[in-house]
């Protein structure tokens, strides 16, 4: 923290906790600047970015678009949707569930396209069903991404414990380097 205050860097690069780097999660959690968690990854020139349509995800989308442009690569933006089971009297209703899932996926797809159009970003899009962190890492693994980009709300303490942290889960399980951005 003292070095960051003294030097005023614009980016912090740290080792991966999966590779034994100690303190990575804490640095990512508390750094006021973007952090790259570096790990070996294939040189595919593919960037995967996650968005939940919140304000903190906007810098992540911009950074991902810049990275893809610098790499002359492909950008894929992912939105994960967690669904809960719909049921009546303890019985699931498959037809209702299927149509609800389709409606939710279609709405998320439209939301992705609208958000990217508003930001002037050209990218492929994917809607993932399930928890955001595992959805993002699954897409990055399947596409052999070279870089993942996620935003963070920067919550700490009880709020972070209760809400969880997608960014923290991603940096611990991603198959490639991860850039974590924060809303300035």
N, C-alpha and C positions, 0 to 999 in steps of 0.2 A: 504493500500500500504506500509506503514512503517513496519508493522509487517511482511509482505511477504519479504521485503528486508532484514530485520534483521534475520529472522528464516530460510530462504531459503527452504521452503517446496517444495515437489514435487507434491502435490495435494491439491487443495482447495475444501472444501465441504461447500455448501451454501444451504439455504432453497429455496423453490420454490416460484416464484412470484405468482403463483396461490393460494398458502397458505398464502399470505400476506407478504412474505419476501421482504423487501425494499432494493433496490440497487443491486439485483441479476443480472439483465441484464447488468448493468454497470461493475460489477465485472467480469462477463464472457467476456464482450467486451474487457476489458483492462488487464486482467490477462495474464501473460507470461507463466503460467503453466496450466496444465489440471484442469478443474473445474467440480465437480459433483454437479448437481442440484438435491438434494434429495427430493423425494416424495414417498409416500406410493405406493407400487405396489405389484402385486401378486408374490409369490415365484415360478415362473414357470421355472426358469433357462433358459429363452430365452433371447437372446441378439439380438437386431436389430441395424444394422449399415447402415449409408447412405454414398454413395460415388457419386461424380460427376467426378471421374477419375482424379481430379486435385492433385497436390502435397500435399496440406493441408489435403486431405482426406486419405492419406496413414497412418499417425499416428493414425487416427481414426480406420482404418481397423485393424491395429496391436493391438491397445488397445482393440478393440472389441473381437478379437480372443483370446487375453490373458484373458479377463474377462470371456468369454464362457468356456475356459479351466479351470480356477479357480473355476467356478461354476459347472463344469462337465455338462455344458448345451449345448444348441443348438444355433448356430450362423446363422442369416439370414442377408444377405447383399442386400440392396435395392438401385437401381438406378432409379431416377425419370426422365421422359422425358416429357417436355412440348411441345405440338404440337400446331401449329397454323392452322386455317382452310385453306384448299386449295379450291380455287374456280375459276370460269371463268365467267366473265360478271355478277358477283353477284350471280351466282348459284353454289352450291356445287356439286362436282362430287363424289357421294358415292363410286363407284368402285375404283376410284383413291385414295380417302382418306383411304379406308380400306386396300388397298395393301401398301400404304405408311406407315400406322400405323404398319402393320405387319413387313415391312422391317425395320423400326426404332426399333421396339421391338426386332427383331432378332439380329440386330447389337448391341443393348445395352446388350442383353444377352451374346453375344459372347465377348463383352468388359468386362463384369463382370467376366466371366469365365477366360479370359486371365489375368486380373489384379490379381485375387485371385491365379491363378497358379504361376504367377511371384513372388508373395509374400509368396507362400507356405502355403496359408490359405485354409482350408477345410470348406465350408459353403454352406448352401442352398442360392439360389439367387432368387430375384424377380425384375421385371421391372414394375414400377408404371407409369401410365400416368397421367400427370397433374403437378401442382406446387410441387416442392420437399418437402417443409415442410408438406403440407397436405398429400402427398403420404406417407411420412415416418411415420407420426402420425397415419394414417389409418392402415398401416401394423402393427405397434406396438400395436394398439388397437385390431385389429382382432386376432393377435397372442398372446395377453395378455403378452406382453414382460415385463420382469423384469427390463431391462435396455436398453436404446437407446444410441448409440454413434455416434457423428457427429464431423466433423472437422470444423474449422473456418479459414477464410482468415485473420481475424483480421482487417478488414477495418473499418475506422472511418470517421466521417464527411460526406462530400458531396458524396463521393464514396459509403459509406454504404447506404446512403439515396437513391441514384439512383439505386443501385444494389439490395438493400434489404439484409436481413440476414436470411438465412435458420436456422442457429443455434439459433438465437434469437426467431424466430417463434416456433421452436421445443421446446425450454425450456419453453415457455409460454403455449403450448398446448399439450405437451406429456402426455400420460396416466401413465407414469412411470418415474423413475429417469433417468437423462440424463448426460452422460459424454461428455464434450466438450473438444476436443484436439486442439492443435495448432502446426503448423509446426515449429520445433525448428530451 
